[in-house]
Amino acid sequence: MTKVIDIPEARAFILHWGEMGSHWGVNRSVSQVHALLYLSEEPMHAEEICETLGLARSNVSTALKELQGYGIVTRTHIIGDRRDHFAAETDLWDMLMKIVIERKKREIDPTIQTLSDLTDQMAARDDVPAYVRERIGRMHDFMGTLSGWYEDVRRLPKSTLVALMKMGGKVARFIPVRNQTKH
């Protein structure tokens, strides 16, 4: 049986996914572990991941915890083997939605809370220039609108999301044109 790592295109994908992960703010090892599990037909145990990718056990352990935190890798068990095995989510939409949910929770929600706190703090002060109030307020409104849009979109059925994505910019023709203001 051919191991996934023995397939040149699979190796290239794993290396590329690791590089892309680092551009997205994700540790390269985490991304490579994810890519390997995504391509693997069967769940893998941590030692097998270490051997396949040439990573230290601590790196693999950390990667698996992070990937499980995102909900895109699950721990599973195999009859006759006492070790934990791991499998990646292979439904791309489910994977995307899980990543977006977690990134929103980690990055967007705290930003909205900070902007709200700053807005409240500025309301009690009269020495803050109007342009600072306005810009922080605009950013708060924008982030709140973005978050609201995300919540609306994530409740849509997968089939609707796929259809919207395939429509691309054509969806704009269904939106009434108003005076465009610079935001």
C-alpha positions as a LaTeX table, in Angstrom:
\begin{tabular}{lrrr}
\hline
Residue & $x$ (\AA) & $y$ (\AA) & $z$ (\AA) \\
\hline
Met1 & 0.00 & 0.00 & 0.00 \\
Thr2 & 1.36 & 3.41 & $-0.99$ \\
Lys3 & 1.74 & 5.90 & 1.83 \\
Val4 & 0.35 & 9.33 & 1.07 \\
Ile5 & 3.75 & 10.92 & 1.72 \\
Asp6 & 5.25 & 8.78 & $-1.08$ \\
Ile7 & 3.08 & 10.56 & $-3.66$ \\
Pro8 & 5.04 & 13.58 & $-4.95$ \\
Glu9 & 1.91 & 15.70 & $-5.38$ \\
Ala10 & 0.81 & 14.89 & $-1.83$ \\
Arg11 & 4.23 & 15.89 & $-0.48$ \\
Ala12 & 4.03 & 19.11 & $-2.49$ \\
Phe13 & 0.54 & 19.79 & $-1.10$ \\
Ile14 & 1.68 & 19.19 & 2.49 \\
Leu15 & 4.68 & 21.51 & 2.06 \\
His16 & 2.58 & 24.18 & 0.34 \\
Trp17 & $-0.17$ & 23.97 & 2.98 \\
Gly18 & 2.50 & 24.49 & 5.64 \\
Glu19 & 3.79 & 27.58 & 3.82 \\
Met20 & 0.28 & 28.96 & 3.34 \\
Gly21 & $-0.52$ & 28.33 & 7.00 \\
Ser22 & 2.38 & 30.53 & 8.04 \\
His23 & 0.97 & 33.31 & 5.81 \\
Trp24 & $-2.40$ & 32.89 & 7.54 \\
Gly25 & $-0.86$ & 33.15 & 11.00 \\
Val26 & $-0.83$ & 29.40 & 11.67 \\
Asn27 & 2.34 & 27.55 & 12.63 \\
Arg28 & 3.85 & 25.66 & 9.70 \\
Ser29 & 3.91 & 22.35 & 11.63 \\
Val30 & 0.24 & 22.73 & 12.50 \\
Ser31 & $-0.62$ & 23.27 & 8.84 \\
Gln32 & 1.51 & 20.35 & 7.69 \\
Val33 & $-0.11$ & 18.01 & 10.23 \\
His34 & $-3.50$ & 19.19 & 9.03 \\
Ala35 & $-2.58$ & 18.63 & 5.38 \\
Leu36 & $-1.26$ & 15.14 & 6.11 \\
Leu37 & $-4.40$ & 14.14 & 8.01 \\
Tyr38 & $-6.62$ & 15.70 & 5.34 \\
Leu39 & $-4.97$ & 13.59 & 2.65 \\
Ser40 & $-4.78$ & 10.41 & 4.74 \\
Glu41 & $-7.35$ & 7.75 & 3.98 \\
Glu42 & $-7.18$ & 6.35 & 7.51 \\
Pro43 & $-6.75$ & 8.06 & 10.89 \\
Met44 & $-3.13$ & 8.31 & 12.05 \\
His45 & $-1.56$ & 8.11 & 15.50 \\
Ala46 & 0.85 & 10.79 & 16.71 \\
Glu47 & 3.99 & 8.68 & 16.34 \\
Glu48 & 3.08 & 7.93 & 12.72 \\
Ile49 & 2.59 & 11.66 & 12.09 \\
Cys50 & 5.98 & 12.39 & 13.67 \\
Glu51 & 7.73 & 9.78 & 11.51 \\
Thr52 & 5.96 & 10.82 & 8.33 \\
Leu53 & 6.63 & 14.54 & 8.64 \\
Gly54 & 9.92 & 14.35 & 10.53 \\
Leu55 & 8.53 & 16.50 & 13.33 \\
Ala56 & 9.24 & 16.35 & 17.05 \\
Arg57 & 6.60 & 14.69 & 19.22 \\
Ser58 & 6.04 & 17.98 & 21.07 \\
Asn59 & 5.33 & 19.81 & 17.79 \\
Val60 & 2.85 & 17.14 & 16.70 \\
Ser61 & 1.15 & 17.12 & 20.09 \\
Thr62 & 0.79 & 20.91 & 20.03 \\
Ala63 & $-0.46$ & 20.80 & 16.44 \\
Leu64 & $-3.06$ & 18.16 & 17.22 \\
Lys65 & $-4.36$ & 20.15 & 20.19 \\
Glu66 & $-4.65$ & 23.30 & 18.09 \\
Leu67 & $-6.37$ & 21.49 & 15.22 \\
Gln68 & $-8.80$ & 19.87 & 17.64 \\
Gly69 & $-9.43$ & 23.31 & 19.13 \\
Tyr70 & $-10.50$ & 24.49 & 15.69 \\
Gly71 & $-12.70$ & 21.41 & 15.37 \\
Ile72 & $-11.10$ & 20.33 & 12.09 \\
Val73 & $-9.32$ & 17.27 & 13.51 \\
Thr74 & $-10.95$ & 14.70 & 15.74 \\
Arg75 & $-9.53$ & 12.01 & 17.97 \\
Thr76 & $-10.70$ & 8.51 & 17.26 \\
His77 & $-9.87$ & 4.98 & 18.36 \\
Ile78 & $-9.14$ & 1.86 & 16.39 \\
Ile79 & $-10.04$ & $-1.58$ & 17.71 \\
Gly80 & $-6.96$ & $-3.41$ & 18.97 \\
Asp81 & $-4.83$ & $-0.24$ & 19.21 \\
Arg82 & $-4.70$ & 1.63 & 22.51 \\
Arg83 & $-3.24$ & 4.77 & 20.94 \\
Asp84 & $-5.28$ & 7.79 & 20.00 \\
His85 & $-5.66$ & 8.25 & 16.26 \\
Phe86 & $-6.55$ & 11.47 & 14.49 \\
Ala87 & $-8.60$ & 12.27 & 11.40 \\
Ala88 & $-9.21$ & 15.56 & 9.62 \\
Glu89 & $-12.54$ & 16.95 & 8.52 \\
Thr90 & $-12.74$ & 16.32 & 4.79 \\
Asp91 & $-15.93$ & 18.24 & 4.01 \\
Leu92 & $-14.45$ & 21.52 & 2.80 \\
Trp93 & $-17.48$ & 23.63 & 3.71 \\
Asp94 & $-17.64$ & 22.20 & 7.21 \\
Met95 & $-13.90$ & 22.74 & 7.58 \\
Leu96 & $-14.15$ & 26.33 & 6.36 \\
Met97 & $-17.06$ & 27.12 & 8.65 \\
Lys98 & $-15.30$ & 25.62 & 11.69 \\
Ile99 & $-12.17$ & 27.65 & 10.97 \\
Val100 & $-14.16$ & 30.85 & 10.46 \\
Ile101 & $-16.15$ & 30.30 & 13.67 \\
Glu102 & $-12.96$ & 29.82 & 15.67 \\
Arg103 & $-11.11$ & 32.73 & 14.05 \\
Lys104 & $-14.09$ & 34.99 & 14.70 \\
Lys105 & $-14.17$ & 33.92 & 18.33 \\
Arg106 & $-10.42$ & 34.47 & 18.75 \\
Glu107 & $-9.93$ & 37.60 & 16.67 \\
Ile108 & $-13.10$ & 39.50 & 15.74 \\
Asp109 & $-15.11$ & 39.18 & 18.96 \\
Pro110 & $-12.31$ & 40.53 & 21.21 \\
Thr111 & $-11.77$ & 43.40 & 18.77 \\
Ile112 & $-15.45$ & 44.32 & 18.87 \\
Gln113 & $-15.38$ & 44.19 & 22.68 \\
Thr114 & $-12.27$ & 46.39 & 22.82 \\
Leu115 & $-13.80$ & 48.92 & 20.41 \\
Ser116 & $-16.98$ & 48.97 & 22.50 \\
Asp117 & $-14.96$ & 49.55 & 25.68 \\
Leu118 & $-12.98$ & 52.33 & 24.02 \\
Thr119 & $-16.18$ & 53.98 & 22.78 \\
Asp120 & $-17.60$ & 53.86 & 26.32 \\
Gln121 & $-14.38$ & 55.29 & 27.78 \\
Met122 & $-14.30$ & 58.14 & 25.28 \\
Ala123 & $-17.92$ & 59.03 & 26.03 \\
Ala124 & $-16.86$ & 60.00 & 29.54 \\
Arg125 & $-14.04$ & 62.25 & 28.32 \\
Asp126 & $-14.06$ & 65.62 & 26.63 \\
Asp127 & $-10.37$ & 65.75 & 25.70 \\
Val128 & $-10.52$ & 63.16 & 22.91 \\
Pro129 & $-10.39$ & 64.75 & 19.45 \\
Ala130 & $-13.54$ & 64.32 & 17.36 \\
Tyr131 & $-11.65$ & 62.54 & 14.56 \\
Val132 & $-10.43$ & 59.85 & 17.01 \\
Arg133 & $-13.96$ & 59.30 & 18.34 \\
Glu134 & $-15.32$ & 59.18 & 14.80 \\
Arg135 & $-12.74$ & 56.72 & 13.50 \\
Ile136 & $-12.96$ & 54.36 & 16.45 \\
Gly137 & $-16.76$ & 54.60 & 16.28 \\
Arg138 & $-16.73$ & 53.87 & 12.54 \\
Met139 & $-14.45$ & 50.88 & 13.07 \\
His140 & $-16.74$ & 49.62 & 15.84 \\
Asp141 & $-19.79$ & 49.97 & 13.58 \\
Phe142 & $-17.99$ & 48.29 & 10.68 \\
Met143 & $-16.81$ & 45.35 & 12.77 \\
Gly144 & $-20.30$ & 45.00 & 14.27 \\
Thr145 & $-21.86$ & 45.00 & 10.80 \\
Leu146 & $-19.32$ & 42.44 & 9.60 \\
Ser147 & $-20.07$ & 40.24 & 12.60 \\
Gly148 & $-23.82$ & 40.54 & 12.04 \\
Trp149 & $-23.42$ & 39.67 & 8.36 \\
Tyr150 & $-21.33$ & 36.66 & 9.29 \\
Glu151 & $-23.98$ & 35.44 & 11.76 \\
Asp152 & $-26.67$ & 35.79 & 9.06 \\
Val153 & $-24.59$ & 33.98 & 6.44 \\
Arg154 & $-23.48$ & 31.12 & 8.68 \\
Arg155 & $-27.11$ & 30.16 & 9.32 \\
Leu156 & $-27.72$ & 29.63 & 5.62 \\
Pro157 & $-27.84$ & 26.04 & 4.38 \\
Lys158 & $-24.66$ & 24.79 & 2.74 \\
Ser159 & $-26.42$ & 24.53 & $-0.62$ \\
Thr160 & $-27.35$ & 28.21 & $-0.46$ \\
Leu161 & $-23.79$ & 29.19 & 0.46 \\
Val162 & $-22.44$ & 27.21 & $-2.48$ \\
Ala163 & $-24.95$ & 28.83 & $-4.83$ \\
Leu164 & $-24.04$ & 32.32 & $-3.54$ \\
Met165 & $-20.37$ & 31.64 & $-3.99$ \\
Lys166 & $-20.87$ & 30.36 & $-7.52$ \\
Met167 & $-22.86$ & 33.48 & $-8.36$ \\
Gly168 & $-19.90$ & 35.63 & $-7.36$ \\
Gly169 & $-20.34$ & 39.28 & $-8.30$ \\
Lys170 & $-23.58$ & 38.53 & $-10.14$ \\
Val171 & $-25.37$ & 38.64 & $-6.78$ \\
Ala172 & $-24.88$ & 42.43 & $-6.80$ \\
Arg173 & $-27.58$ & 42.88 & $-9.43$ \\
Phe174 & $-30.15$ & 41.89 & $-6.79$ \\
Ile175 & $-29.09$ & 44.75 & $-4.53$ \\
Pro176 & $-30.68$ & 48.15 & $-5.11$ \\
Val177 & $-28.10$ & 50.81 & $-5.95$ \\
Arg178 & $-27.94$ & 53.70 & $-3.53$ \\
Asn179 & $-25.73$ & 56.73 & $-3.29$ \\
Gln180 & $-22.29$ & 55.26 & $-2.73$ \\
Thr181 & $-20.43$ & 56.92 & 0.11 \\
Lys182 & $-16.83$ & 56.30 & 1.00 \\
His183 & $-16.42$ & 54.19 & 4.14 \\
\hline
\end{tabular}
